[in-house]
Amino acid sequence: MVHSLEGVQGDSKAIVVRLQSLRCEFETLMMKNGESIADFLYRAVSIVSKIQSYGEKVTDQMIGLKILRSLTPKFDHVVAAIEESKDLLVFSFDELMGSLQVHEARLNRYIEKNEDKAFQVKEATTKYGENNGPASRGR
């Protein structure tokens, strides 16, 4: 009988160590430059799910606050807007996810529009030369 108790204690020690590792992973989680919000949120939810599988409670508020602290600087103004306009105690994780994904989509549209403009300017410069006249025209 003593043998089975040692197994239980060993298992509980392993769980404590694993939980500690997962908590650390969650605390140090940061969005990577160039990473999509969907990929970042997937990483966060994956860690939280593992923590919860060991019976530890992680609230939407804890997740939301961590995510807001962990985003790249391109999200700074949306983070400020969320913090100013929303009650973070009742702001659900789904609402946060939706807000961040909408913001990222807007950013991507803006970037694409500017890239299109830059391409058009480059194309016009190549076609007409630097002096806005045909490239073959001399002085």
C-alpha positions as CSV (number, residue, x, y, z in Angstrom):
1,M,0.0,0.0,0.0
2,V,2.9,2.4,0.7
3,H,4.1,1.9,-2.8
4,S,0.8,3.3,-4.3
5,L,0.9,6.3,-2.0
6,E,4.4,7.2,-3.2
7,G,3.1,7.0,-6.8
8,V,0.3,9.5,-5.9
9,Q,2.8,11.8,-4.2
10,G,5.1,11.5,-7.2
11,D,2.2,12.3,-9.5
12,S,1.2,15.3,-7.5
13,K,4.8,16.6,-7.4
14,A,4.9,16.2,-11.2
15,I,1.6,18.1,-11.5
16,V,2.8,20.9,-9.3
17,V,6.0,21.2,-11.4
18,R,4.0,21.1,-14.7
19,L,1.6,23.7,-13.4
20,Q,4.4,26.0,-12.3
21,S,6.0,25.6,-15.8
22,L,2.7,26.5,-17.5
23,R,2.1,29.5,-15.2
24,C,5.6,30.7,-16.1
25,E,4.9,30.2,-19.8
26,F,1.6,32.2,-19.5
27,E,3.3,35.0,-17.5
28,T,6.1,35.4,-20.0
29,L,3.9,35.0,-23.1
30,M,4.4,37.9,-25.6
31,M,3.1,38.4,-29.1
32,K,5.9,38.1,-31.7
33,N,6.5,40.7,-34.3
34,G,4.7,39.7,-37.5
35,E,2.5,37.2,-35.7
36,S,-1.2,37.4,-36.4
37,I,-3.6,38.1,-33.6
38,A,-5.3,34.8,-34.3
39,D,-2.0,32.9,-33.9
40,F,-1.1,34.8,-30.7
41,L,-4.6,34.2,-29.2
42,Y,-4.3,30.5,-30.1
43,R,-1.0,30.2,-28.2
44,A,-2.5,32.0,-25.2
45,V,-5.7,29.8,-25.2
46,S,-3.6,26.7,-25.6
47,I,-1.6,27.5,-22.5
48,V,-4.7,28.4,-20.5
49,S,-6.4,25.2,-21.5
50,K,-3.4,23.1,-20.2
51,I,-3.5,25.1,-16.9
52,Q,-7.2,24.5,-16.6
53,S,-6.8,20.8,-17.4
54,Y,-5.0,20.5,-14.0
55,G,-8.0,22.0,-12.2
56,E,-6.7,25.6,-11.9
57,K,-9.1,28.4,-12.5
58,V,-8.1,31.1,-15.0
59,T,-10.7,33.8,-15.5
60,D,-11.5,35.7,-18.7
61,Q,-10.3,38.8,-16.8
62,M,-6.9,37.3,-16.1
63,I,-6.5,36.2,-19.7
64,G,-7.7,39.5,-21.1
65,L,-5.4,41.6,-19.0
66,K,-2.5,39.4,-19.9
67,I,-3.2,39.6,-23.6
68,L,-3.6,43.4,-23.5
69,R,-0.1,43.6,-21.8
70,S,1.5,41.2,-24.3
71,L,0.6,42.7,-27.6
72,T,3.1,44.3,-30.0
73,P,3.3,48.1,-30.1
74,K,1.1,48.3,-33.3
75,F,-1.8,47.5,-31.0
76,D,-1.0,50.2,-28.4
77,H,-3.8,52.6,-29.4
78,V,-6.5,49.9,-29.5
79,V,-5.3,48.7,-26.1
80,A,-5.6,52.2,-24.7
81,A,-9.1,52.5,-26.3
82,I,-10.2,49.2,-24.8
83,E,-8.8,50.1,-21.4
84,E,-10.5,53.5,-21.5
85,S,-13.9,52.5,-22.8
86,K,-14.5,49.0,-21.4
87,D,-15.0,47.7,-17.9
88,L,-12.3,45.1,-17.9
89,L,-14.0,43.2,-15.1
90,V,-16.9,42.3,-17.4
91,F,-15.2,42.4,-20.8
92,S,-15.3,38.8,-22.0
93,F,-12.4,37.1,-23.7
94,D,-14.6,36.7,-26.8
95,E,-15.3,40.4,-27.0
96,L,-11.6,41.1,-26.6
97,M,-10.7,38.6,-29.4
98,G,-13.3,40.2,-31.7
99,S,-12.0,43.7,-31.0
100,L,-8.4,42.8,-31.7
101,Q,-9.2,40.8,-34.8
102,V,-11.3,43.7,-36.2
103,H,-8.4,46.1,-35.4
104,E,-5.9,43.8,-37.1
105,A,-8.1,43.5,-40.2
106,R,-8.2,47.4,-40.4
107,L,-4.5,47.6,-40.0
108,N,-3.9,45.1,-42.8
109,R,-6.3,46.9,-45.1
110,Y,-4.5,50.2,-44.4
111,I,-1.1,48.6,-45.1
112,E,-2.3,46.9,-48.3
113,K,-3.8,50.2,-49.5
114,N,-0.5,52.0,-48.8
115,E,1.5,49.2,-50.5
116,D,-0.7,49.6,-53.6
117,K,-0.1,53.3,-53.7
118,A,3.6,52.9,-53.3
119,F,3.6,50.3,-56.1
120,Q,1.6,52.7,-58.4
121,V,4.1,55.5,-57.6
122,K,7.0,53.3,-58.3
123,E,5.4,52.1,-61.6
124,A,4.7,55.7,-62.7
125,T,8.3,56.7,-61.8
126,T,9.7,53.8,-63.8
127,K,7.5,54.5,-66.8
128,Y,7.9,58.3,-66.9
129,G,11.3,58.8,-65.4
130,E,12.1,61.1,-62.5
131,N,10.9,64.3,-64.1
132,N,7.3,63.1,-64.7
133,G,7.9,63.1,-68.5
134,P,8.5,60.2,-70.8
135,A,11.8,58.5,-69.9
136,S,13.2,58.8,-73.4
137,R,12.7,62.5,-73.7
138,G,15.9,64.5,-73.6
139,R,16.4,68.2,-72.8
